[in-house]
């Protein structure tokens, strides 16, 4: 479905169209699914245990990542990690909110992408505030190549960034 450029001032065209309701709804769905899935993992799979779902391809593996993406800063002091990741989360959430706010209501896919990123960032931030680390459990490998375990929040961020990149590559960003 092609999105058309807004004909009015972006701020005026966004008034009253439920745009922020969409942000809250999509982000809340992501956070809810993320936190419920992590709760199930925490209550059913011991740390570092793995349950094969599709042997050799997909396992549910309980990992807790104190670092960022791909274990970034995992070896750093816990206080340093907390400061860096809490600051980075605050900046990221602020930027995504600004991008969302400036996205005209006619750019629904782009707005949904930003909502997914926002919800994913909140989901992982909740883990960092609760545990000082993020619970990961989706574990894929193929032909001997292993992808680092991730979670629902990470998936939402990835899909949201994918939507943004498609808009960027095909010059479908608002003016």
TAFEN-V905953 format. One record per pair of residues at least 12 apart in sequence whose C-alpha atoms are under 8 Angstrom apart, sorted by the first residue. I is the first residue (numbers start at 1). J is the second residue. Records with the same first field share a line. If there is no record, write none. Layout:
# TAFEN-V905953
I = J ; J
This chain:
# TAFEN-V905953
3 = 106 ; 107 ; 108 ; 172
4 = 106 ; 107
5 = 106 ; 107 ; 174 ; 175
6 = 104 ; 106 ; 174
10 = 102 ; 103 ; 104 ; 105
11 = 102 ; 104
13 = 104 ; 105
14 = 104 ; 105
17 = 105
19 = 105
22 = 112 ; 115
23 = 111 ; 112 ; 115
24 = 115
26 = 112 ; 115 ; 116 ; 119
27 = 115 ; 116 ; 117 ; 118 ; 119 ; 120
28 = 119
29 = 119
30 = 116 ; 119 ; 120 ; 123 ; 152 ; 153 ; 156
31 = 119 ; 120 ; 122 ; 123 ; 153
33 = 152
34 = 120 ; 123 ; 151 ; 152 ; 153
35 = 123
37 = 152
38 = 135 ; 136 ; 137 ; 151
41 = 62 ; 137
42 = 62
45 = 61 ; 62
46 = 62
47 = 62 ; 63 ; 64
48 = 61 ; 62 ; 63
49 = 61 ; 62
50 = 62
56 = 141 ; 142
57 = 140 ; 141 ; 142
58 = 138 ; 139 ; 140 ; 141
59 = 137 ; 138 ; 139 ; 140
60 = 137 ; 138 ; 139
61 = 136 ; 137 ; 138 ; 139 ; 149
62 = 135 ; 136 ; 137
63 = 135 ; 136 ; 137 ; 149
64 = 133 ; 134 ; 135 ; 136
65 = 133 ; 134 ; 135 ; 136
66 = 81 ; 132 ; 133 ; 134
67 = 81 ; 133 ; 134
68 = 85
70 = 148
78 = 132
82 = 128 ; 132
86 = 125 ; 128
89 = 121 ; 125
92 = 121
93 = 118 ; 121 ; 122
96 = 114 ; 117 ; 118
97 = 114 ; 118
99 = 114
100 = 114 ; 115
103 = 174
104 = 174
107 = 174
109 = 163
110 = 163 ; 164 ; 167
112 = 160
113 = 159 ; 160 ; 161 ; 162 ; 163 ; 164
114 = 160 ; 161 ; 164
115 = 160
116 = 156 ; 157 ; 159 ; 160
117 = 156 ; 157 ; 158 ; 159 ; 160 ; 161
118 = 157
119 = 153 ; 156 ; 157
120 = 152 ; 153 ; 154 ; 155 ; 156 ; 157
121 = 153 ; 154 ; 157
123 = 153
124 = 153 ; 154
135 = 150 ; 151
136 = 149 ; 150 ; 151
137 = 149 ; 150 ; 151
138 = 150 ; 151
